[in-house]
Each structure stands twice: as structure tokens, then as C-alpha cells.
Amino acid sequence: MSSEATSEPLPFFVYGTLLPGQPNAFLWQDTIRALEYAQISDCCLYDLRQFPVMVNQKGYTVHGLLVWVADEHFSHVLEDLDFFEGFHPGRPQKSNFRRVKVQAAARDGRTVIAWAYMGHKRHVQGHPIIESGDWAQHVAARNG
């Protein structure tokens, strides 16, 4: 995974409140042109109650979706997501999340390079790991 401040048009790997059916899915509006299930290895999710945080951690897998945005909307969506996630390209270490390139494994075995928002380990100390690596499943089980 590499930290980047570029705006290369890649799909987004989403794993939390930006997933369909989650509270912040409205941010995509009508910009999505394709969705695909995928996972990332050697990362895990932490439960911060209102949202998850993904950090690098060997031995875990995070499940989510690859979201392809229509080309004409990409720059606007990238700016909106950077703002929403508290990512400042000029100050990645001082940002709430970092936007990084990740290698996501699609269900058909393809590897897809995508943007993902990663948290800092300092923000997850004392919070529980979501063992399943699946935020939507975790929230559904938690809310009963």
C-alpha cells in the first residue's frame, strides 16, 4: 500500500459507512457506474461505534466493495470524499485518514488497484477489532 496525494482515476475500496445501505452512502449520489465485492488482506477494521477504521495489520482481511465512479464525476467525488474523510493531500500524517492505493482482490481472483481511506493506529487504540472484517455484517449483528 502506498500513500498518495494524486488524483489518479481509480475505483474506491469502501468498507464502512459509505457502503450501500449505510448512513453515508448518499455521498455517492448518482455517480456510481459499477460496484464489485472485494477484500483486502493484511488489514483489519476497528469498531469506533459510529464508523470503522481500517489499519494495516497482518493476518486479517477487510471485506468491502469496489466503487467505480463515472469519469465525469471522479474529480468532484474525490474532493468530496477527501473532505468527508478528513484527508488533506498536503498533510497526510496530520489528516484523520490517509488516502492510499491498495490492492483489492475481486471475487473472480483479479487484483484491482483502488483508493482506500486508512486510519492511523493511534486512533484505534482501545477499540475492539471487528474480527469478521465486515462492517455491514458487524453492524447488523450489533443492532440485532
N, CA, C and O atoms as a DFTB+ gen file, in Angstrom:
576 C
 N C O
     1  1       0.843      -1.166       0.000
     2  2       0.000       0.000       0.000
     3  2       0.888       1.229       0.000
     4  3       1.881       1.299       0.724
     5  1       0.517       2.181      -0.813
     6  2       1.326       3.381      -0.882
     7  2       0.457       4.599      -0.637
     8  3      -0.687       4.673      -1.085
     9  1       1.027       5.549       0.082
    10  2       0.318       6.790       0.357
    11  2       0.489       7.703      -0.845
    12  3       1.590       7.837      -1.378
    13  1      -0.573       8.315      -1.259
    14  2      -0.557       9.142      -2.457
    15  2      -1.350      10.411      -2.217
    16  3      -2.296      10.431      -1.429
    17  1      -0.958      11.456      -2.896
    18  2      -1.741      12.681      -2.865
    19  2      -2.191      13.029      -4.280
    20  3      -2.616      14.157      -4.530
    21  1      -2.106      12.094      -5.192
    22  2      -2.508      12.335      -6.566
    23  2      -4.009      12.137      -6.711
    24  3      -4.702      11.771      -5.761
    25  1      -4.483      12.379      -7.893
    26  2      -5.918      12.211      -8.135
    27  2      -6.153      11.226      -9.279
    28  3      -7.100      11.383     -10.049
    29  1      -5.299      10.220      -9.390
    30  2      -5.433       9.214     -10.440
    31  2      -6.825       8.587     -10.388
    32  3      -7.271       8.185      -9.313
    33  1      -7.522       8.494     -11.520
    34  2      -8.889       7.946     -11.512
    35  2      -8.901       6.429     -11.337
    36  3      -8.765       5.674     -12.299
    37  1      -9.064       6.012     -10.113
    38  2      -9.126       4.598      -9.739
    39  2     -10.465       4.350      -9.058
    40  3     -11.120       5.295      -8.621
    41  1     -10.878       3.089      -8.964
    42  2     -12.056       2.809      -8.143
    43  2     -11.726       3.073      -6.671
    44  3     -10.558       3.200      -6.302
    45  1     -12.739       3.151      -5.860
    46  2     -12.577       3.300      -4.416
    47  2     -12.913       1.969      -3.762
    48  3     -13.885       1.317      -4.142
    49  1     -12.106       1.558      -2.772
    50  2     -12.451       0.408      -1.941
    51  2     -13.103       0.980      -0.697
    52  3     -12.464       1.698       0.072
    53  1     -14.391       0.658      -0.496
    54  2     -15.116       1.158       0.672
    55  2     -15.520      -0.007       1.563
    56  3     -15.799      -1.106       1.083
    57  1     -15.547       0.246       2.850
    58  2     -15.728      -0.830       3.828
    59  2     -16.610      -0.444       5.004
    60  3     -16.858      -1.266       5.887
    61  1     -17.086       0.792       5.027
    62  2     -17.818       1.239       6.214
    63  2     -19.080       1.992       5.888
    64  3     -19.962       1.476       5.203
    65  1     -19.170       3.222       6.379
    66  2     -20.411       3.981       6.276
    67  2     -20.696       4.495       4.870
    68  3     -21.753       5.082       4.639
    69  1     -19.782       4.289       3.927
    70  2     -20.027       4.663       2.531
    71  2     -20.621       3.514       1.725
    72  3     -20.961       3.693       0.555
    73  1     -20.752       2.330       2.337
    74  2     -21.356       1.184       1.654
    75  2     -22.841       1.431       1.403
    76  3     -23.482       2.165       2.156
    77  1     -23.396       0.825       0.349
    78  2     -24.849       0.917       0.137
    79  2     -25.590       0.441       1.397
    80  3     -25.229      -0.561       2.014
    81  1     -26.622       1.184       1.746
    82  2     -27.404       0.836       2.930
    83  2     -26.848       1.388       4.229
    84  3     -27.471       1.238       5.280
    85  1     -25.696       2.017       4.177
    86  2     -25.091       2.607       5.365
    87  2     -25.359       4.118       5.366
    88  3     -25.738       4.675       4.335
    89  1     -25.169       4.781       6.502
    90  2     -25.621       6.167       6.643
    91  2     -25.012       7.186       5.680
    92  3     -25.650       8.196       5.387
    93  1     -23.813       6.954       5.187
    94  2     -23.185       7.950       4.319
    95  2     -23.148       7.565       2.850
    96  3     -22.448       8.197       2.058
    97  1     -23.891       6.541       2.484
    98  2     -23.950       6.115       1.081
    99  2     -24.511       7.216       0.185
   100  3     -24.249       7.228      -1.018
   101  1     -25.280       8.138       0.761
   102  2     -25.848       9.229      -0.033
   103  2     -24.776      10.088      -0.697
   104  3     -25.065      10.774      -1.677
   105  1     -23.545      10.066      -0.185
   106  2     -22.474      10.886      -0.743
   107  2     -22.139      10.515      -2.195
   108  3     -21.612      11.335      -2.947
   109  1     -22.450       9.283      -2.575
   110  2     -22.180       8.858      -3.960
   111  2     -23.195       9.457      -4.929
   112  3     -22.893       9.638      -6.108
   113  1     -24.383       9.760      -4.448
   114  2     -25.499      10.231      -5.273
   115  2     -25.631       9.356      -6.514
   116  3     -25.744       8.137      -6.388
   117  1     -25.621       9.937      -7.696
   118  2     -25.796       9.149      -8.915
   119  2     -24.492       9.032      -9.709
   120  3     -24.512       8.984     -10.939
   121  1     -23.372       8.987      -9.008
   122  2     -22.063       8.975      -9.675
   123  2     -21.510       7.577      -9.929
   124  3     -20.550       7.428     -10.685
   125  1     -22.093       6.554      -9.317
   126  2     -21.551       5.192      -9.408
   127  2     -21.888       4.574     -10.755
   128  3     -23.035       4.601     -11.200
   129  1     -20.857       4.012     -11.401
   130  2     -21.110       3.289     -12.657
   131  2     -20.973       1.790     -12.484
   132  3     -21.466       1.035     -13.322
   133  1     -20.304       1.321     -11.401
   134  2     -20.181      -0.121     -11.146
   135  2     -19.789      -0.361      -9.695
   136  3     -19.107       0.453      -9.074
   137  1     -20.240      -1.503      -9.169
   138  2     -19.895      -1.980      -7.826
   139  2     -19.432      -3.415      -7.936
   140  3     -19.938      -4.171      -8.765
   141  1     -18.465      -3.801      -7.100
   142  2     -17.983      -5.183      -7.117
   143  2     -17.455      -5.536      -5.729
   144  3     -16.707      -4.766      -5.127
   145  1     -17.849      -6.702      -5.229
   146  2     -17.332      -7.160      -3.950
   147  2     -15.838      -7.442      -4.064
   148  3     -15.358      -7.936      -5.084
   149  1     -15.105      -7.112      -2.981
   150  2     -13.663      -7.331      -2.956
   151  2     -13.205      -7.400      -1.506
   152  3     -13.973      -7.140      -0.579
   153  1     -11.941      -7.753      -1.332
   154  2     -11.356      -7.783       0.010
   155  2      -9.905      -7.356      -0.058
   156  3      -9.267      -7.404      -1.110
   157  1      -9.405      -6.941       1.085
   158  2      -8.002      -6.542       1.217
   159  2      -7.397      -7.368       2.338
   160  3      -7.961      -7.475       3.427
   161  1      -6.247      -7.946       2.055
   162  2      -5.541      -8.754       3.057
   163  2      -4.585      -7.883       3.869
   164  3      -4.167      -6.807       3.443
   165  1      -4.262      -8.390       5.046
   166  2      -3.319      -7.752       5.960
   167  2      -3.752      -6.353       6.393
   168  3      -2.931      -5.460       6.607
   169  1      -5.064      -6.196       6.513
   170  2      -5.671      -5.002       7.101
   171  2      -6.792      -5.483       8.014
   172  3      -7.337      -6.570       7.822
   173  1      -7.128      -4.674       8.998
   174  2      -8.261      -5.032       9.842
   175  2      -9.091      -3.792      10.130
   176  3      -8.648      -2.656       9.956
   177  1     -10.312      -4.055      10.576
   178  2     -11.228      -2.985      10.936
   179  2     -11.346      -2.896      12.451
   180  3     -11.371      -3.909      13.149
   181  1     -11.416      -1.689      12.934
   182  2     -11.692      -1.422      14.337
   183  2     -13.050      -0.742      14.432
   184  3     -13.413       0.063      13.575
   185  1     -13.787      -1.068      15.467
   186  2     -15.115      -0.523      15.694
   187  2     -15.009       0.720      16.572
   188  3     -14.691       0.628      17.758
   189  1     -15.278       1.878      15.981
   190  2     -15.327       3.121      16.741
   191  2     -16.775       3.554      16.990
   192  3     -17.067       4.738      17.155
   193  1     -17.665       2.573      17.013
   194  2     -19.109       2.675      17.260
   195  2     -19.876       3.311      16.101
   196  3     -20.767       2.670      15.546
   197  1     -19.564       4.534      15.723
   198  2     -20.291       5.202      14.634
   199  2     -19.728       4.859      13.254
   200  3     -20.409       5.015      12.240
   201  1     -18.494       4.397      13.227
   202  2     -17.830       4.079      11.962
   203  2     -16.638       3.168      12.234
   204  3     -16.135       3.111      13.356
   205  1     -16.185       2.450      11.193
   206  2     -14.987       1.625      11.352
   207  2     -13.752       2.399      10.901
   208  3     -13.845       3.394      10.182
   209  1     -12.613       1.922      11.338
   210  2     -11.332       2.439      10.867
   211  2     -10.512       1.248      10.402
   212  3     -10.377       0.257      11.120
   213  1      -9.963       1.351       9.194
   214  2      -9.123       0.292       8.642
   215  2      -7.659       0.680       8.821
   216  3      -7.249       1.793       8.491
   217  1      -6.885      -0.262       9.348
   218  2      -5.442      -0.069       9.505
   219  2      -4.723      -1.322       9.008
   220  3      -5.311      -2.401       8.921
   221  1      -3.453      -1.158       8.686
   222  2      -2.636      -2.306       8.298
   223  2      -2.444      -3.217       9.496
   224  3      -2.089      -2.756      10.580
   225  1      -2.675      -4.502       9.308
   226  2      -2.436      -5.475      10.367
   227  2      -2.415      -6.868       9.756
   228  3      -3.411      -7.331       9.201
   229  1      -1.286      -7.519       9.864
   230  2      -1.107      -8.853       9.283
   231  2      -2.115      -9.838       9.855
   232  3      -2.484      -9.770      11.027
   233  1      -2.554     -10.764       8.989
   234  2      -3.414     -11.851       9.426
   235  2      -4.904     -11.572       9.390
   236  3      -5.701     -12.451       9.717
   237  1      -5.291     -10.381       9.004
   238  2      -6.707     -10.030       8.940
   239  2      -7.100      -9.711       7.501
   240  3      -6.243      -9.457       6.654
   241  1      -8.389      -9.729       7.239
   242  2      -8.932      -9.389       5.924
   243  2     -10.112      -8.450       6.116
   244  3     -10.924      -8.633       7.023
   245  1     -10.197      -7.444       5.256
   246  2     -11.320      -6.499       5.272
   247  2     -12.155      -6.745       4.029
   248  3     -11.633      -6.819       2.917
   249  1     -13.466      -6.872       4.233
   250  2     -14.412      -7.091       3.137
   251  2     -15.120      -5.781       2.824
   252  3     -15.493      -5.029       3.724
   253  1     -15.296      -5.523       1.540
   254  2     -15.964      -4.295       1.140
   255  2     -16.367      -4.340      -0.310
   256  3     -16.567      -5.407      -0.890
   257  1     -16.483      -3.158      -0.885
   258  2     -16.889      -3.020      -2.274
   259  2     -15.912      -2.119      -3.018
   260  3     -15.396      -1.142      -2.476
   261  1     -15.677      -2.473      -4.262
   262  2     -15.008      -1.568      -5.180
   263  2     -16.097      -0.720      -5.820
   264  3     -17.094      -1.243      -6.319
   265  1     -15.899       0.584      -5.800
   266  2     -16.868       1.518      -6.360
   267  2     -16.189       2.274      -7.499
   268  3     -15.219       3.005      -7.299
   269  1     -16.730       2.074      -8.696
   270  2     -16.247       2.828      -9.855
   271  2     -17.181       4.002     -10.061
   272  3     -18.399       3.840     -10.138
   273  1     -16.595       5.188     -10.149
   274  2     -17.348       6.416     -10.346
   275  2     -17.245       6.806     -11.821
   276  3     -16.195       6.642     -12.442
   277  1     -18.338       7.319     -12.374
   278  2     -18.328       7.798     -13.752
   279  2     -17.221       8.839     -13.920
   280  3     -17.032       9.706     -13.068
   281  1     -16.502       8.737     -15.026
   282  2     -15.334       9.594     -15.265
   283  2     -15.628      11.071     -15.063
   284  3     -14.820      11.790     -14.475
   285  1     -16.764      11.525     -15.541
   286  2     -17.073      12.960     -15.461
   287  2     -17.316      13.426     -14.027
   288  3     -17.332      14.629     -13.770
   289  1     -17.505      12.497     -13.091
   290  2     -17.751      12.849     -11.686
   291  2     -16.542      12.575     -10.786
   292  3     -16.545      12.943      -9.611
   293  1     -15.521      11.937     -11.334
   294  2     -14.438      11.447     -10.472
   295  2     -13.783      12.562      -9.646
   296  3     -13.663      12.427      -8.428
   297  1     -13.360      13.651     -10.279
   298  2     -12.647      14.715      -9.553
   299  2     -13.492      15.280      -8.423
   300  3     -12.992      15.511      -7.323
   301  1     -14.767      15.500      -8.695
   302  2     -15.668      16.053      -7.688
   303  2     -15.862      15.066      -6.523
   304  3     -15.822      15.456      -5.356
   305  1     -16.072      13.787      -6.859
   306  2     -16.257      12.766      -5.820
   307  2     -14.991      12.635      -4.986
   308  3     -15.071      12.525      -3.762
   309  1     -13.828      12.645      -5.623
   310  2     -12.561      12.546      -4.891
   311  2     -12.424      13.699      -3.896
   312  3     -12.064      13.480      -2.739
   313  1     -12.703      14.901      -4.330
   314  2     -12.639      16.062      -3.426
   315  2     -13.622      15.911      -2.267
   316  3     -13.276      16.165      -1.114
   317  1     -14.853      15.495      -2.583
   318  2     -15.863      15.321      -1.539
   319  2     -15.457      14.255      -0.532
   320  3     -15.616      14.446       0.674
   321  1     -14.930      13.122      -1.024
   322  2     -14.524      12.043      -0.112
   323  2     -13.308      12.447       0.711
   324  3     -13.243      12.146       1.903
   325  1     -12.342      13.125       0.092
   326  2     -11.188      13.610       0.863
   327  2     -11.666      14.514       1.998
   328  3     -11.189      14.395       3.127
   329  1     -12.599      15.413       1.708
   330  2     -13.125      16.309       2.730
   331  2     -13.862      15.515       3.804
   332  3     -13.638      15.723       4.996
   333  1     -14.738      14.607       3.384
   334  2     -15.528      13.795       4.309
   335  2     -14.627      12.984       5.248
   336  3     -14.894      12.892       6.446
   337  1     -13.559      12.399       4.694
   338  2     -12.658      11.551       5.477
   339  2     -11.593      12.351       6.227
   340  3     -10.794      11.776       6.966
   341  1     -11.576      13.656       6.045
   342  2     -10.590      14.483       6.736
   343  2      -9.184      14.282       6.204
   344  3      -8.209      14.388       6.948
   345  1      -9.079      13.987       4.895
   346  2      -7.765      13.797       4.283
   347  2      -7.322      15.091       3.609
   348  3      -8.045      15.675       2.801
   349  1      -6.120      15.519       3.961
   350  2      -5.526      16.718       3.376
   351  2      -4.287      16.283       2.601
   352  3      -3.271      15.953       3.213
   353  1      -4.346      16.275       1.257
   354  2      -3.228      15.758       0.454
   355  2      -1.869      16.354       0.804
   356  3      -0.855      15.663       0.710
   357  1      -1.829      17.606       1.201
   358  2      -0.558      18.234       1.554
   359  2      -0.053      17.887       2.943
   360  3       1.103      18.155       3.269
   361  1      -0.909      17.293       3.765
   362  2      -0.550      16.963       5.153
   363  2      -1.102      15.585       5.534
   364  3      -1.896      15.487       6.469
   365  1      -0.700      14.523       4.832
   366  2      -1.328      13.210       5.083
   367  2      -1.177      12.705       6.511
   368  3      -2.103      12.081       7.030
   369  1      -0.050      12.948       7.162
   370  2       0.143      12.435       8.517
   371  2      -0.670      13.197       9.555
   372  3      -0.905      12.689      10.651
   373  1      -1.096      14.397       9.225
   374  2      -1.912      15.184      10.153
   375  2      -3.396      15.041       9.852
   376  3      -4.231      15.632      10.536
   377  1      -3.723      14.260       8.833
   378  2      -5.105      14.040       8.442
   379  2      -5.739      12.958       9.305
   380  3      -5.041      12.113       9.866
   381  1      -7.079      12.986       9.411
   382  2      -7.785      11.939      10.143
   383  2      -7.574      10.578       9.490
   384  3      -7.343       9.584      10.179
   385  1      -7.653      10.532       8.171
   386  2      -7.425       9.319       7.392
   387  2      -6.413       9.655       6.302
   388  3      -6.246      10.817       5.933
   389  1      -5.748       8.638       5.798
   390  2      -4.853       8.780       4.647
   391  2      -5.523       8.119       3.459
   392  3      -6.099       7.040       3.597
   393  1      -5.457       8.749       2.289
   394  2      -5.932       8.104       1.066
   395  2      -4.739       7.401       0.440
   396  3      -3.745       8.035       0.087
   397  1      -4.849       6.083       0.306
   398  2      -3.740       5.279      -0.195
   399  2      -4.216       4.359      -1.318
   400  3      -5.401       4.048      -1.434
   401  1      -3.258       3.937      -2.138
   402  2      -3.544       2.916      -3.142
   403  2      -3.423       1.558      -2.473
   404  3      -2.457       1.285      -1.762
   405  1      -4.410       0.715      -2.709
   406  2      -4.411      -0.634      -2.148
   407  2      -4.628      -1.638      -3.276
   408  3      -5.114      -1.295      -4.354
   409  1      -4.259      -2.877      -3.001
   410  2      -4.537      -3.971      -3.914
   411  2      -5.712      -4.750      -3.351
   412  3      -5.602      -5.406      -2.315
   413  1      -6.831      -4.670      -4.043
   414  2      -8.026      -5.384      -3.609
   415  2      -8.189      -6.633      -4.457
   416  3      -7.939      -6.615      -5.662
   417  1      -8.609      -7.712      -3.821
   418  2      -8.863      -8.971      -4.530
   419  2     -10.348      -9.065      -4.840
   420  3     -11.175      -9.135      -3.931
   421  1     -10.685      -9.067      -6.129
   422  2     -12.069      -9.239      -6.555
   423  2     -12.448     -10.710      -6.402
   424  3     -11.576     -11.573      -6.293
   425  1     -13.736     -10.990      -6.396
   426  2     -14.202     -12.377      -6.214
   427  2     -13.725     -13.316      -7.306
   428  3     -13.559     -14.511      -7.061
   429  1     -13.498     -12.795      -8.518
   430  2     -13.042     -13.647      -9.620
   431  2     -11.530     -13.842      -9.630
   432  3     -10.989     -14.442     -10.559
   433  1     -10.841     -13.336      -8.599
   434  2      -9.403     -13.535      -8.479
   435  2      -8.550     -12.398      -9.021
   436  3      -7.339     -12.381      -8.801
   437  1      -9.158     -11.447      -9.727
   438  2      -8.401     -10.302     -10.230
   439  2      -7.913      -9.445      -9.069
   440  3      -8.544      -9.368      -8.015
   441  1      -6.771      -8.806      -9.297
   442  2      -6.283      -7.799      -8.365
   443  2      -6.602      -6.441      -8.964
   444  3      -6.294      -6.181     -10.128
   445  1      -7.210      -5.588      -8.180
   446  2      -7.614      -4.258      -8.629
   447  2      -6.942      -3.226      -7.730
   448  3      -7.048      -3.294      -6.506
   449  1      -6.253      -2.276      -8.343
   450  2      -5.671      -1.171      -7.589
   451  2      -6.786      -0.154      -7.361
   452  3      -7.488       0.231      -8.296
   453  1      -6.941       0.274      -6.115
   454  2      -8.039       1.170      -5.757
   455  2      -7.575       2.157      -4.692
   456  3      -6.569       1.945      -4.015
   457  1      -8.331       3.235      -4.562
   458  2      -8.133       4.157      -3.453
   459  2      -8.872       3.630      -2.230
   460  3      -9.977       3.098      -2.338
   461  1      -8.252       3.784      -1.079
   462  2      -8.916       3.449       0.184
   463  2      -8.477       4.472       1.228
   464  3      -7.391       5.045       1.146
   465  1      -9.335       4.681       2.189
   466  2      -9.014       5.590       3.286
   467  2      -8.616       4.753       4.497
   468  3      -9.413       3.983       5.035
   469  1      -7.360       4.925       4.911
   470  2      -6.782       4.173       6.025
   471  2      -6.658       5.076       7.244
   472  3      -6.335       6.259       7.134
   473  1      -6.919       4.498       8.393
   474  2      -6.769       5.234       9.635
   475  2      -5.353       5.134      10.171
   476  3      -4.522       4.383       9.661
   477  1      -5.108       5.893      11.187
   478  2      -3.828       5.852      11.896
   479  2      -3.998       4.952      13.114
   480  3      -5.030       4.999      13.783
   481  1      -3.006       4.146      13.399
   482  2      -3.106       3.219      14.531
   483  2      -3.346       3.941      15.852
   484  3      -3.940       3.370      16.766
   485  1      -2.901       5.166      15.962
   486  2      -3.110       5.920      17.206
   487  2      -4.591       6.172      17.485
   488  3      -4.978       6.373      18.636
   489  1      -5.419       6.162      16.440
   490  2      -6.850       6.420      16.615
   491  2      -7.645       5.191      17.032
   492  3      -8.794       5.316      17.456
   493  1      -7.052       4.001      16.919
   494  2      -7.820       2.788      17.198
   495  2      -7.447       2.126      18.518
   496  3      -8.064       1.135      18.909
   497  1      -6.452       2.657      19.201
   498  2      -6.037       2.060      20.466
   499  2      -7.207       2.051      21.442
   500  3      -7.869       3.065      21.658
   501  1      -7.443       0.879      22.025
   502  2      -8.515       0.718      22.997
   503  2      -9.862       0.383      22.385
   504  3     -10.834       0.173      23.110
   505  1      -9.936       0.330      21.069
   506  2     -11.190      -0.023      20.396
   507  2     -11.128      -1.473      19.929
   508  3     -10.048      -1.971      19.611
   509  1     -12.273      -2.159      19.882
   510  2     -12.266      -3.579      19.501
   511  2     -12.087      -3.783      17.993
   512  3     -12.555      -2.991      17.174
   513  1     -11.396      -4.867      17.663
   514  2     -11.258      -5.298      16.272
   515  2     -12.563      -5.938      15.835
   516  3     -13.198      -6.654      16.609
   517  1     -12.961      -5.687      14.610
   518  2     -14.107      -6.364      14.007
   519  2     -13.544      -7.630      13.367
   520  3     -13.020      -7.587      12.254
   521  1     -13.651      -8.740      14.064
   522  2     -12.994      -9.985      13.657
   523  2     -13.402     -10.450      12.264
   524  3     -12.581     -11.005      11.534
   525  1     -14.658     -10.230      11.887
   526  2     -15.132     -10.678      10.576
   527  2     -14.565      -9.846       9.438
   528  3     -14.532     -10.297       8.293
   529  1     -14.117      -8.629       9.748
   530  2     -13.641      -7.723       8.710
   531  2     -14.755      -7.170       7.844
   532  3     -14.496      -6.602       6.783
   533  1     -16.000      -7.332       8.290
   534  2     -17.171      -6.930       7.504
   535  2     -18.026      -5.986       8.334
   536  3     -18.751      -6.427       9.226
   537  1     -17.949      -4.682       8.046
   538  2     -18.661      -3.672       8.822
   539  2     -20.171      -3.852       8.765
   540  3     -20.834      -3.834       9.802
   541  1     -20.726      -4.026       7.560
   542  2     -22.185      -4.138       7.421
   543  2     -22.716      -5.318       8.233
   544  3     -23.730      -5.193       8.918
   545  1     -22.037      -6.460       8.158
   546  2     -22.444      -7.640       8.928
   547  2     -22.324      -7.362      10.422
   548  3     -23.206      -7.724      11.201
   549  1     -21.240      -6.724      10.811
   550  2     -20.989      -6.405      12.218
   551  2     -22.079      -5.495      12.777
   552  3     -22.594      -5.735      13.869
   553  1     -22.430      -4.445      12.024
   554  2     -23.462      -3.509      12.481
   555  2     -24.815      -4.192      12.577
   556  3     -25.562      -3.964      13.528
   557  1     -25.132      -5.023      11.602
   558  2     -26.408      -5.748      11.621
   559  2     -26.491      -6.649      12.857
   560  3     -27.532      -6.703      13.512
   561  1     -25.407      -7.354      13.176
   562  2     -25.392      -8.231      14.346
   563  2     -25.456      -7.426      15.633
   564  3     -26.148      -7.812      16.576
   565  1     -24.744      -6.315      15.678
   566  2     -24.708      -5.458      16.869
   567  2     -26.075      -4.847      17.137
   568  3     -26.485      -4.719      18.291
   569  1     -26.779      -4.470      16.081
   570  2     -28.082      -3.819      16.242
   571  2     -29.232      -4.805      16.347
   572  3     -30.383      -4.425      16.561
   573  1     -28.897      -6.077      16.194
   574  2     -29.784      -7.164      16.424
   575  2     -30.971      -7.377      15.605
   576  3     -31.716      -8.330      15.834
